[in-house]
Amino acid sequence: MTSGSDADDGDDGGVISGINVTPLVDITLVLLIIFMVTATYIVRQAIQVDLPRAANAGESTGTTLAVMLTKDGDIYLDGRKSDETGLRDAARTAAAKDKDTRVIISADKNSLHGAVVHVLDLIKGEGIAKFAINIEKEQ
């Protein structure tokens, strides 16, 4: 015998009572794996700078601009070769966006002291007062 109602067959008439999150988790994990594998292939071109060593080196966070000064006196701004005008423009733009802009200066230990002071003067002249000198901790 059959009952007079068709509701006994388990069909709710198209109402979704739960969400299956398994496909979402699967896609998220696949994207994470792809990101992890490709991240090892992304290599940033490094500029060789022989940093001076100090016994009490610390970590610095929240930097906006990275300035490198080679022993030949070349200036690199965020990994790209620059000149004094480019450094001034970048410092002025960064200071206008954020008053707490910080600059990390990585100078080769064989670079001239006057060149480092000149770069510091350029940065301070554009309104950035927070800077750090990048060093390598002694072993």
C-alpha positions as CSV (number, residue, x, y, z in Angstrom):
1,M,0.0,0.0,0.0
2,T,1.1,3.5,-0.7
3,S,0.3,6.4,1.4
4,G,-1.5,9.4,0.0
5,S,1.6,11.7,0.3
6,D,4.7,11.8,-1.9
7,A,6.7,13.4,1.0
8,D,7.9,9.9,2.1
9,D,10.5,9.6,-0.7
10,G,12.9,12.1,1.0
11,D,12.6,14.9,-1.6
12,D,12.3,18.3,0.2
13,G,11.1,20.0,-2.9
14,G,14.5,21.6,-3.8
15,V,15.2,23.1,-0.3
16,I,18.9,23.0,0.5
17,S,19.3,22.0,4.2
18,G,23.1,21.9,4.3
19,I,26.2,23.1,2.4
20,N,28.8,20.7,1.2
21,V,32.2,22.4,1.9
22,T,34.3,19.5,0.6
23,P,34.8,21.0,-2.9
24,L,35.7,24.4,-1.3
25,V,38.3,22.7,0.9
26,D,39.7,20.7,-2.0
27,I,40.1,23.8,-4.2
28,T,41.7,25.8,-1.3
29,L,44.2,23.0,-0.7
30,V,45.1,22.7,-4.4
31,L,45.7,26.5,-4.6
32,L,47.8,26.4,-1.4
33,I,50.0,23.6,-2.9
34,I,50.4,25.4,-6.2
35,F,51.4,28.6,-4.3
36,M,53.9,26.7,-2.2
37,V,55.5,25.0,-5.2
38,T,55.8,28.1,-7.3
39,A,57.0,30.3,-4.4
40,T,60.3,28.4,-4.5
41,Y,60.8,29.4,-8.1
42,I,60.4,33.1,-7.5
43,V,63.9,34.4,-7.0
44,R,64.6,38.0,-6.3
45,Q,67.8,39.2,-7.9
46,A,70.2,39.9,-5.0
47,I,72.8,42.7,-4.9
48,Q,75.9,41.5,-3.2
49,V,76.7,43.8,-0.2
50,D,79.2,42.7,2.5
51,L,77.4,43.9,5.6
52,P,79.4,44.9,8.7
53,R,79.0,42.7,11.8
54,A,77.8,43.7,15.3
55,A,77.4,41.7,18.4
56,N,74.0,43.2,19.3
57,A,72.1,43.1,16.0
58,G,68.3,43.2,16.2
59,E,65.4,42.6,13.9
60,S,63.6,45.5,12.2
61,T,60.0,45.4,11.0
62,G,57.6,47.6,9.1
63,T,60.1,49.0,6.6
64,T,58.9,50.9,3.6
65,L,62.1,51.7,1.7
66,A,65.2,49.6,1.4
67,V,68.3,51.5,0.3
68,M,71.5,49.7,-0.6
69,L,74.9,51.4,-1.0
70,T,77.6,49.4,-2.7
71,K,81.3,49.7,-2.1
72,D,81.5,51.5,-5.5
73,G,79.0,54.1,-4.4
74,D,76.0,52.9,-6.4
75,I,72.6,53.4,-4.8
76,Y,69.9,50.8,-5.1
77,L,66.3,51.5,-4.0
78,D,64.1,48.4,-3.3
79,G,66.4,46.3,-5.4
80,R,66.6,48.6,-8.4
81,K,69.5,50.8,-9.3
82,S,68.7,54.5,-8.6
83,D,70.3,57.8,-8.3
84,E,70.0,60.7,-5.8
85,T,67.0,62.2,-7.6
86,G,65.2,58.9,-7.6
87,L,65.9,58.4,-3.9
88,R,64.7,61.8,-3.0
89,D,61.5,61.3,-5.0
90,A,60.8,57.9,-3.5
91,A,61.4,59.3,0.0
92,R,59.2,62.3,-0.5
93,T,56.4,60.1,-1.9
94,A,56.7,57.6,1.0
95,A,56.8,60.4,3.6
96,A,53.7,62.0,2.1
97,K,51.8,58.7,2.3
98,D,52.9,57.7,5.8
99,K,54.5,59.9,8.4
100,D,56.0,56.8,10.1
101,T,57.9,55.7,7.0
102,R,61.1,53.8,7.8
103,V,64.2,53.3,5.7
104,I,66.7,50.5,6.1
105,I,70.1,51.4,4.8
106,S,72.4,48.4,3.8
107,A,75.8,49.8,3.1
108,D,78.8,47.7,2.2
109,K,81.4,47.8,5.0
110,N,83.9,49.0,2.4
111,S,81.8,51.9,1.3
112,L,82.8,55.4,2.3
113,H,81.4,56.8,5.5
114,G,80.7,60.1,3.7
115,A,78.6,58.3,1.2
116,V,76.4,56.7,3.9
117,V,76.1,60.1,5.7
118,H,75.1,61.7,2.3
119,V,72.3,59.1,1.8
120,L,71.1,59.7,5.3
121,D,71.1,63.4,4.7
122,L,69.0,62.9,1.5
123,I,66.5,60.8,3.3
124,K,66.2,63.2,6.3
125,G,65.9,66.1,3.9
126,E,62.7,64.6,2.5
127,G,61.0,64.3,5.9
128,I,61.8,60.8,7.0
129,A,63.3,60.7,10.4
130,K,63.1,56.9,11.1
131,F,65.9,54.9,9.6
132,A,68.0,51.9,10.5
133,I,71.3,50.6,9.3
134,N,71.3,47.0,8.3
135,I,74.0,44.9,9.9
136,E,74.8,41.2,10.2
137,K,75.0,39.6,13.6
138,E,78.4,38.2,14.6
139,Q,78.5,34.5,15.1
